[in-house]
Amino acid sequence: MYARVIGTGSYLPGKPVSNDDLAARGIDTNDEWIVTRTGIRSRHLAEAGTTSSELGLIAAQRALEMAGVAAADLDLIVVATSTPDFIFPSTACIIQGKLGNKGAAAFDVQAVCAGFTYALGIAEKFIVSGSHKKALVIGAEVFSRILDWNDRGTCVLFGDGAGAVVLEASETPGIMATAMHADGSQFGILNVPGQVCSGQVTGDPFLRMDGQAVFKFAVRVLADIAEEVCAKAGISTADLDWLIPHQANIRIIEATGKKLGVPREKVIVSVDRHGNTSAASVPLALDEAVRDGRIQRGQKVLVEGVGGGFTWGAALLEF
């Protein structure tokens, strides 16, 4: 038994916000500075009050529509997010209620930017075990809520959005291999070192990052885990039709592709238009490439993510 992707969907809130738009808002930056260092030209920022569940719901509806699956037929919903609507209930349960599904298992996964690959791997295991038949996997984030807009080294990097896939049990290959790892000793290089305690914010409530340390760590583990899942599936990275790495920074993406020997024309990039949308970045790029026709049936696509924790995960898909 395999788990196969049968539908994809995504959603970006509002109009694109360019680098020049950010500068006009008073942020000490400019288009050249951002593009040179990150490759990012624009991102989408949710309006005040818009939640991750609202973004995830639209992405989910679009994925279900492509798959031809009714929400009532889902028996598993997994949402990857670091910006949930509430402490509880889970964002997955909130989306479940909005979809009108009752009875499916529903829960959140928190692995930051690797969240979607973690959620995908978890859902795949449920289906392969035979316990579940149809799963909805969502990555949804409103990262703009945890950014320090006075810190130009981080606030220009991120955006909001959501992406989703529908998985179905299949007797033909779909998800060929997955892998997930973490190294908690590296928690200090990317985190939000604060929380709400007794009704008060304690610590620092904004995202903090050591950019150079993240770059070095990300390139190494993204290359390693890509080779790991390909080896599990009995193929080499040369056999890949497409590589979809976490959309954090064009330099990380290019360095990863180069280390793997994957030519630039086989690497799907959306970071220039979306920024880093954390757990939403991989499904956003995946949906775009499916809908514009780049990804075709029979092709092998490797998706991978790396995020705070530090966490990293990957999945090899056959469409």
LINJO-V553152 format. One record per run of one state. SS is the DSSP state (hx for helix, st for strand, lp for the rest). FROM is the first residue (numbers start at 1). LEN is the number of residues. If there is no record, write none. Layout:
SS/FROM/LEN
SS/FROM/LEN
This chain:
lp/1/1
st/2/10
lp/12/5
st/17/2
hx/19/6
lp/25/6
hx/31/8
lp/39/3
st/42/2
lp/44/8
hx/52/16
lp/68/3
hx/71/3
lp/74/2
st/76/5
lp/81/10
hx/91/9
lp/100/5
st/105/5
lp/110/2
hx/112/18
lp/130/4
st/134/9
hx/143/4
lp/147/5
hx/152/4
lp/156/2
st/158/1
lp/159/1
st/160/11
lp/171/4
st/175/8
lp/183/1
hx/184/6
st/190/2
lp/192/2
st/194/4
lp/198/2
st/200/4
lp/204/4
st/208/2
lp/210/1
hx/211/23
lp/234/3
hx/237/3
lp/240/2
st/242/3
lp/245/5
hx/250/11
lp/261/3
hx/264/3
st/267/1
lp/268/3
hx/271/4
lp/275/1
st/276/1
lp/277/1
hx/278/14
lp/292/8
st/300/8
lp/308/3
st/311/8
lp/319/1
